[in-house]
C-alpha cells in the first residue's frame, strides 16, 4: 500500500468534466489499495475573478485579512465539489479547509504571504494518517494556511507548497502535480515550437527554472522535496495518475559552503561602451573555448569585461587576450588579479548585504559577489578564503 499525494491545479479542475476526470484518477488508485491525499487549487481563474470583483467593489480599502478570506473561497469551494465527486464514485472522502478541526497547515500571521510553522504543521498532518488508515480520501485546500483562528494564504502558486509539505510529513511514496502541461519542457513551447519533454529533471535544475520564470512549479515547494519521495508533473488530459510526465529527482546532498580547490584569477579587459559592441563577449569566450580553458564567471560592465578562470590557465589566457586587445580598436588594455578564492553558497539563507557587512567588519574585501535566486558566488583574496568560509558558517 502506497501513500500518494496528488495536487490538482486550477486548469485540471477547470470545469465539471475535468473535476470528474480528476476524481476518477484518484478513485482508480483508491480501489487498487493505495492511500491518496488530494490537494486542490481553486477552479481555473476563480481567484483572479474574485480579486477583480473585489477590486471593482472596494477599490483600495480592502484589508489583508479581508483579501485572504475572499480569495480563499476558490479553494474552499473546490474541495467540497471534488470530495462530493469522489463519493459519487463510491470513494469515502472528507474535505478539509482551514475551519475544520483536521486542518493541518499552520503558519505565521502574515495573511497574504504566510510562512509555514513546520513543527506544528508536521504534528497536525499526522492526523491525516488516521483518516487514510480508515480508507478515507482527504481533499485539502491548497494555498491556504491558518494562524490561530485566522485564515492565511501562502501566496500565488501556494498549492504546490501544500502538496510537497504534506508529502514530506506523511512520508509519502509519491507527490504528483497534475497540471495543464505534459511535464517540464526543454523551453517555453510558446517560444520554441519543437520544445521537447524532459523525462526527468533534478531539484536543482527545477529550482533554477522555477525561480527564473518557468511557471510549472512554485520554487518554494521544492524546500519540502526529499530524495526518498518520488515526484512528477503530469497532464490532467491523461486522466491517470500513472501517466508519464517529468520526474523530479533528488535533491542530492548539497554542500552549503564550497571553496574551489585551486586559486582563481580574474582578467579584466578595458574599453569603451563595450556592452554596445557586437561580438566582443563572444570572442572572449571563444578564445577560452578554443584553447581548452574553462570559464567560471564572466562579469560584463559598460567599460570593462572580467573573466574568472583557474589560475593554472591564466598564463595561457593572458597573452591570448593581450593579442586580441591590441588588435581591436574598441579595447585599450587588460589587467590580471591576484590569486582569488572562489566560494559558492547554495544552502544558507544569506543575502549580499549580510555577506558584505560581515566581510567589511573583518576587513576583507570581495573581488565580486554574484547573487542569483539559487546561489551566491563569492570571490575573495586566496589567503582570506578559509576565514571567509568560517565567517559565513557562523552566520548560519
N, C-alpha and C positions, 0 to 999 in steps of 0.2 A: 504494500500500500504506500503510495507516494503522496506527499503534500505539494500541491501546486497552487501558486498564486497567479491568477490571471487578471490583468488590468485591461479594461476596455476603454479606449479613448472616445472622445466625443463623436467622431465620424463613424466609429464602429457601432455606436448605438444611436445613429442619426435619425432613425425612424422606427416604426413598429416592426417592420420586416427585419431590419438589422438587429433589433433587440432580440427578436425570437431566434434569429440565426445564431447570435452570440450565446443565448441561453441554451440552445441545442448543443453547442460545442462543449459547454460546461456539463450539461446533462450526460453527454457521451462519456466523459471522464468519470463522472459520479457513478454511473451504472457499471463501469469497468472496475469499480472498487477504490478509486483514488479519492483523496480528500482535496476539495477545491475551495480556496478562499478567493472571492471575487472583489476586485476594486473597480469602481465605475466612475467615469467622468460625467459631467453634465452633457445632455444631448447636444449635438453639434450646434454651435452658435448661440446656445441658450445664455451662456454667461455674457457674451457680447450684447445680446438683446436686452438682458437685464440691466447692464451698465448703461446702455444707450437710453433705455426707457427712464431710468432713474435720473440720468443727467438732464434729460429733457424736462423732467418734472421738478427737479430740486436744484438744478444748476450747481452752485458752488457751496451749498450749505450742508452737504452730506457728510456725516461724521464717519471716521474709520470703522467704528463699531457697526453703524447702520450699513455701510458698504459691505462689510463681511457677512452680515446677516442676509442681505439681499442676494448677493452673488451665490451664497451657499444653497439657495433654493434649487439651483440647477442640479447639483449632486444629490440633494435630499429627495428630489423627485425621481431621479434616475434609479436610485437604489430600490425604491418602492416598486417601480414598474418592473425592473429586472428581477427582483425577488418574486414578485407575483407571477411573472412569466415562467420562472423555474418551477414554481409549484404547479402551474398548469400543465407542466411536462412530467409531473409525478416526482419531483425532487423536493425534499424537505429543505426549506430555506428560511432565513431570517434577515431582514435588512437592519443595518446598524448605522445610525447617524449620531452626531455629537450630543443629542439629547437622550440617547439610550444609555442604560446602565453599563452596557458592554462596550461603550465607545473606548477605543484603545489609544488614539494618538493625542498625547499630552504635550503642550507647547508652553512657551512664554506668553506674555500678554500682548505681544505685537499683533494687532488684528489682521494686518494685510501681508506681512512677511514674517510669519511666526517661525521661531526656531524650536526644534524638537527637543524635548527633555527625554533623552534616550532611556535613562534608567527607569523613569516612571512609565514610559510607553512600553518598554520591554515587559514590565510587570503586568500591565493591563492586557497586552497581546496574548499572554499565556492563557487568559480566559477563553481565547478563541479555540485553543486546543480542545477544551471541553466540548465546545459546540461541534467541532469537526468530528470528535470521537463519538458523538451521538448521531452521526450520519446527517448532519445539517450543514448546508452551504451558507456561510455568512456572506452577505453582499454589503460591502463597506464603501462609504463615501470617500472618494479620492479628494485631494486638495484641501481638506478641512482638518482642523485641529480643535483643541479645547484647552482653555486656561481657566481653572476653577469652574465657574458656571458659565463662562463666556466663550462663545464660538470664535475661532480664529481661522485664518487661511494661510496656506503655505506659499502663496504666490502662484502666478500662472505656470502651468505645467506641473503643479504640485502632486498630481495623481501618480506620476511616475515615482516620486519620492515615497508616497504612501505604499505603493506596491513593493518596492525593494526593501523598505523598512519592515513591513510585515513579513516578507520573505526571510529576512535575516533573523528576526525574533522567533519565527516559527521553525527556523532551521529547515526551510522548505527544500525540496529537491530541485524545484524549478520555478523561475519567475518568467511569465510570458507577457510581453507587451503587445497587445493587439491594436493595430492602428490602420491607417489608410495607405500604407506603402508595403512592398514585399519584404522590406528589411532595410539594411543600410546599403546605399549605392555608392559607387566609386566617386560620384559627384552629383550635384543637383540635376536631375533629368530635365528640368525646365531650361537648363543652360546647355547641356550636352545630351543630345537625344539618345546616344548609344551608351549611356552610363550603365555599368554592369553591377549586378547584385553581388555583394560580398557574402561568402559562406560563413565567415567568422571575422570578428574584429576584437582586438584586445580592449580592456578597460581604459588603458592609457590612450589608445587611438580614438576610442569613442568619446572620451572626455575632451580630447583636443578638438574633435569635430563639433561636439555639442557646445563647447564654450566659444567657438568661433562662428556660430551662426546656424549650424545644422539643427533642425527642429524635430528630429526624430525622437529624442530622449532628453529629459531635463538633466543637466550635468550633475546637480546635487544628488540625484537618485543613486549615482554610482558610489557615493560615500557608503552605501549600505550593500554593495555588491561584494559577496565573498567568493573566494575561489572554489569552494565546495558546493556552491549553488549555481546550477545551470541557469542561463538567461538567454532569451531570444526575442527578436522582434519579428512579428508576422503580420500578414494582411488579413483584415476581417473578411474579405471576399471569399477566402477559402472555407470559412465556417468550420474549421477544425483546429484544435489546439496542437495537434501533432503535425501540422503542415510545416513545410520548410520555410525558413526565413534566414535571418542572420543571427548567429550565436555570438554572445559577448563572453569572451574568455578572460580568466584571471579574476582579480588582479595578481600579478606577480609580486613577489616581495620587493618593496621599494626601499632603497637606501635614502633616507630623508636628506642627508647632507653627504655629498660625494665630491672629493677633490681629485681631479685628474692627476694621474701618477707622474706625469712629466711636466717640466716647466713649459710655459706657452709664451710666444712672442706676438706682439701686435706690430703690424706695419701700416703706417698711415701715409696715404698718397694725397697730396695737396694740389688744389687747383681752384678754378673759379666757376661758379654756377654748375657744379658737377651733376647735380640732380636733374638738370635740364639737358645734359649731354647724352645723346643716344649711344649706347654700346660700350660705355666705359666700364660699368659694373660687370657686364657680360664678359668683357675682355679680361678683367682682373680675375674673375673666377675661372675662365678658360685657361689662363696661364697656369693656375694651380692644377687644374684637372689634367692638362696635357703633360704635366711633369710629376704626376702621381702624388700630389700634395693634398692632404685633407684640410678642408676649411671648417673651422669650428664655429666662427661667427663673423658676419660682415655687418659693419656699422656705418651706414652712409649719412653724410651731412652735406650741407649746402656747398661748403668749400673744402671738404675732405672726405675721404673714404678710408675706413680702417678695417683690416682683415686680421683675424686671430688664427694662428696656426701653431703646430707643435714646434718647439724650439729647434729640434733636430732638422726640421725642414727649412728653417729661416735662412740658413746660409745659402741655400739654393734659390729660394724665392726672392731674396732682397735684390741681387744683381739682375734677375729677370725683370722685376718691377722697375728697377732703375733704367734699364734699356727702354722699357715701354714709356716711362715718364719723359725721358729726354727726346724721344721721337714723337711726342704728342703735344701739340701746341696748347691744348687745354689744361695740361698739367705742368706744375712748376717744380715740385720737389717731393721727397719722401723721407720718412724717419722710422726708426725701429725702437721699440720699447725695451726696458729692462726685462728680466725674467719675471713672468707672471704665474700666479696660481689660478686655475680655472675651477670654480666651485659651483656645483649645481644643487639647487634646493627644490625638492619635489614634494616632500611630505609636510613640512611645517606650515602653519598658518602665519606666514610672515608677509610683510609688505616692504616696499622700497624705503619708506620713511623710517620704519623701525630699524632696518639694517643700516641706513645712512647714519642715524643718530648713534647707534652702537659703535660703528667704526670711528666716527668723529670723537666720541668720548674716549676712545682708546688710541687716538692719534694715528689711525690707519686710514690711508687714502685709497679709494677704489678707482681703478682704471675705467671700469664700466660696470654698471648694474643694469641688467636687461630683464625686464619683468613682462611675463605673459600671464594669462589666466591659469596656466597649469604648471608653470615653472619659473624659477628665478635663476639667472645665470650671473655669476659674480666673478670679476677679475681683479685681483689684488697683487701686490708685490709678493713674489715667491716666498720670501723669508717670513711673510706675515700669514701665509696660508693656513698652517696648523692652528695658529692662535685664533684666526677668524672662525674656523670650524668650531673651536671650543666655545667662543663667544656666542655663536648662533645656537649651539646646543643649550647653553644656559638660558637663552631667551625662552626656549620651549619648556 
